[in-house]
Amino acid sequence: MPGLGLGNIGGEGNGRSHCSGGKAKLLALGKDLPKNVLHQDKFVETYLHGTSCDDPATRAKLERLCRSTTVRTRYTVMSKELLDEHPELKTEGTPTLTPRLDICNAAVLELGAAAARAALGEWGRPVADITHLVYISSTDIRLPGGDLFLATRLGLPPNTVRTSLLLLGCSGGAAGLRTAKDIAENNPGSRVLVIAAETTVLGFRPPSHDRPYDLVSAALFGDGASAAIIGASPIRAEEDPFLELEFSRQEFLPGTDKVINGKIAEEGSDFKLGRDLPEKIESHIEGFCRTLMDKVGIKEFNDLFWAVHPGGPAILNRLEVCLELEPDKLKISRKALMNYGNVSSNTVFYVLEYLRDELKKGAIREEWGLILAFGPGITFEGMLVRGIN
């Protein structure tokens, strides 16, 4: 735009070589992971030993769950050293909310700041050029919030406009992209830093027959942080966008507020996923996607590339069957699940990292794609995007 020193990428042309200056674009990505690696084939022994559980039925169930997740590796803040320092975390019935929050609050700052520095390094412009911060977390509970501490730690200007999206679960990352898109397109010259940071420490519990879903969480979820930089009208010589954010949509399904259910208690968080979650998503997904596809006249689901938050293999399998997707359409979502597990709001950014790799290799022939995520509500988050060469 005039007077802002912002160039316009694209111009004339067809396919992914074209992008419109006024639409927000994904300019850079970054991530950070805890140093503790969980190998899925060794997890059962590690978890049961760490929680002093020797119940054969629990072991057998957890082994089945670990195989069914398709996860190979995850990363975690929790460690033997932390359990030795806080043995109350593995003691049933002990009030542990305060130490859990202390651990979580420190961890999300460290991980989030490192992910942001990685994105800023890739972007290449001064941190002072960041005008807005969008912070996403379901495990950061304090006043002031993590957004302020991250802004301070990163050296963002004091007049950086901060927005926090908290307790959105697995839809948080897509909600953050939608929020950043709206900010970038309505504030000419703005550059939005998005940070998502999550840890499972709040929900770490010893196995209990009274809480069977704890084993599902233990087998599926991981920790980590991600960051992205969003802006419109990229500077040609300085910025290298790879995805244009075209149209976004959010919708919740009335009467499904108990399907993804959680609360914070003195012993930590209690989180449950209903077994009918994949079925509920399947019943609504076609119409939700078509509303976005209609914006550009696309009729066939296989004429898109897909970046779906991999909440679990059952959700991906249902989408693939329901929408009659070709086997490779959800490849990058399955790859993210395999390599990181479900890292709540972060995981969609890990999927986007793989998407960027595929775009740069020329492995994706489609011009348009969909970003999808599903969170408490049940809330659907979707965005129609356009690949940029």
Secondary structure, 3 states (H helix, E strand, C coil): CCCCCCCCCCCCCCHHHCCCCCCEEEEEEEEECCCEEEEHHHHHHHHHHHCCCCCHHHHHHHHHHHHHCCCCEEEECCCHHHHHHCHHHHCCCCCCHHHHHHHHHHHHHHHHHHHHHHHHHHHCCCHHHCCEEEEEECCCCCCCCHHHHHHHHHCCCCCCEEEEEECCHHHHHHHHHHHHHHHHHHCCCCEEEEEEEECCHHHCCCCCCCCCHHHHHHHHECCEEEEEEEEECCCCCCCCCCEEEEEEEEEECCCCCCCEEEEEECCEEEEEECCCHHHHHHHHHHHHHHHHHHHHCCCCHHHCEEEECCCCHHHHHHHHHHCCCCCCCCHHHHHHHHHHCECHHHHHHHHHHHHHHHHHHCCCCCCEEEEEEEECCCEEEEEEEEECC
